[in-house]
Amino acid sequence: MQEADIQFLENSFKKYYFDHFDLIKVPERTFEREFGYQKFNSGMTRHIAIKNDKELHLLLIQNTPSDVYCSNAYYTFPNLPMNEKDWKDKIPLLMFIALMHTTHFLIYL
């Protein structure tokens, strides 16, 4: 992708994140989930712990990701490597499917 195209997309997404954050469904128990994101033309950044919706909004504005993900599992330490996260619980499959339908823009923008 051309640098000018990337810049246009990043500026457009940043404006959307700033102006329409209220449209993004923030999952429950945010502080117990692992978040990750991917920027335009780059790899994945994972193992991010977010305390609340304000921190998520800040992450979106500062990093302007093309894609944002969160775990459906709950962890004591979501920011640590997988073998150190201390898995607590996960969302039942039917609830996860329902969340996927309501939060698709959080998972893929």
N, C-alpha and C positions, 0 to 999 in steps of 0.2 A: 504494500500500500504506500502511496506517495505521502511524504511528510505533510504537505498541505492538506491532504484528505484526513490524515490522522488529527491534525490540529483542528480542522473543522468539526470532526466528530467529538473530540474531547471538549471543545467549547460548547457544543450543542448539549452534550450529556451533562456537563457542569451546570449549565443554565437550567436544565430539567431538574437535576438533583436539588438545586437551590430553590427554584420556584415551585416545585411540585412534590416535595418530600412527604407532604401529608397524604399523597396517593400511594406511597410505598408501605405495604403491610410489614410491620416489624414483628417478627415472631415472638411468642411468649418465652419467658425464661432466657432472654438474650444472653445474660451473663454466664450461662451454663453451656453455651453452644460455641462450636468452632466456626469462624467465618473465614472466607477466602475470597479472593477476587483476581481477575485478570484484566490487564490493561490492553489497549489496542496494540497489536504487534509485539506482545511480550508474554512471558510465561506466567504461571500461576503463583500467587502469594497466598500461603496458607497459615494455619495455626494462629489465627488472630482472635483474641478475646475482646469482646465489646460489652461494656457494662449496661448500656441503655440506648434508647433511640437517638439521643444527642450525639453519642460517640459514633453511631452508625452514620448519622448525617455528616459529621465531621470527616469520617473516612471517605465518604462518597465525594465530598467537595474537594478534599485535599488530593485524592488519588485519581479521581475521575475514571473509575473502572468501566470496561465494556460489559463485564459479567460479574455478578456477585453471588456467592453461595453461602449457605449455612448448613450445619449438620442437623440431622433429624434426631441425633442422639444428644444426651446431656452429659456433661463432664464436670468434674471438680476443677480441673485445670485445662481449659480448652486451648490455651496458648502453648502447651507443651507438645513434644513429639507424641505420636499415637500411643506408644507403649507406656507413656507416663501420664496420660490424660485422666485416669481414674474414671472409667465409664460408670455412669450412674443409672441411666434410664434411656429409653428411646420412645418416640412417638409411635403409637399403634399404626399399623399399615393403612387402615381406612382413614384415620385422621390425617396421616401424611399425604395421602392422595387428595383429600379435600383441601389441605393447605397448598398443595401444588397448584390447584386450580385457582386459588385466590391470591397467590403470591408469585405468579409466573414472572412478573416484571422485576421482582427482587432477585430471582434466580437467574434470569437472562434478560438483559436489556439490549 
